[in-house]
Amino acid sequence: MNTKVLTAHIPIPLAEKVDQIAARMERSRGWVVKQALSAWVEQEEERRRMTIEAMTDVDAGHVINHQSVQAWAESLSTDKPLPTPRKWS
């Protein structure tokens, strides 16, 4: 696999935590950073996908009205919470 070197200024406390994790796992600092960056990129890609999906639903009118959500939220602290609202308005 081709690679590219990236440089970043990391706060010392964070760099020390990375070093501790690398030592505990008996891995290199670079390996730990690559794993963390891969996980973060994957999370951000999923967040973007979910945002686009949500905006498509909004554009199609697939939303739950505010009053239904508010009534549900307020019921959560009662002995008989309402079911999660699911119908679009």
BELKAUR-V828471 format. One record per residue. N is the residue number from 1. RES is the residue in one letter. SS is DSSP state (@ for helix, = for strand, . for the rest). PHI is phi in whole degrees, 0 to 359 (* if undefined). Layout:
# BELKAUR-V828471
<<N | RES | SS | PHI> <N | RES | SS | PHI>>
This chain:
# BELKAUR-V828471
<<1 | M | . | *> <2 | N | . | 288> <3 | T | . | 231> <4 | K | . | 222> <5 | V | . | 277> <6 | L | . | 245> <7 | T | . | 242> <8 | A | . | 215> <9 | H | . | 272> <10 | I | . | 248> <11 | P | . | 304> <12 | I | @ | 306> <13 | P | @ | 301> <14 | L | @ | 291> <15 | A | @ | 299> <16 | E | @ | 293> <17 | K | @ | 295> <18 | V | @ | 298> <19 | D | @ | 298> <20 | Q | @ | 296> <21 | I | @ | 296> <22 | A | @ | 300> <23 | A | @ | 295> <24 | R | @ | 297> <25 | M | @ | 270> <26 | E | . | 56> <27 | R | . | 234> <28 | S | . | 279> <29 | R | @ | 302> <30 | G | @ | 299> <31 | W | @ | 296> <32 | V | @ | 297> <33 | V | @ | 296> <34 | K | @ | 297> <35 | Q | @ | 297> <36 | A | @ | 295> <37 | L | @ | 294> <38 | S | @ | 299> <39 | A | @ | 296> <40 | W | @ | 294> <41 | V | @ | 298> <42 | E | @ | 299> <43 | Q | @ | 297> <44 | E | @ | 293> <45 | E | @ | 296> <46 | E | @ | 294> <47 | R | @ | 299> <48 | R | @ | 295> <49 | R | @ | 299> <50 | M | @ | 292> <51 | T | @ | 295> <52 | I | @ | 297> <53 | E | @ | 299> <54 | A | @ | 295> <55 | M | @ | 294> <56 | T | @ | 296> <57 | D | @ | 298> <58 | V | @ | 299> <59 | D | @ | 300> <60 | A | . | 275> <61 | G | . | 83> <62 | H | . | 274> <63 | V | . | 228> <64 | I | . | 253> <65 | N | . | 292> <66 | H | @ | 301> <67 | Q | @ | 299> <68 | S | @ | 295> <69 | V | @ | 293> <70 | Q | @ | 296> <71 | A | @ | 299> <72 | W | @ | 298> <73 | A | @ | 299> <74 | E | @ | 293> <75 | S | @ | 285> <76 | L | . | 296> <77 | S | . | 267> <78 | T | . | 257> <79 | D | . | 286> <80 | K | . | 230> <81 | P | . | 295> <82 | L | . | 290> <83 | P | . | 294> <84 | T | . | 301> <85 | P | . | 295> <86 | R | . | 228> <87 | K | . | 278> <88 | W | . | 278> <89 | S | . | 263>>
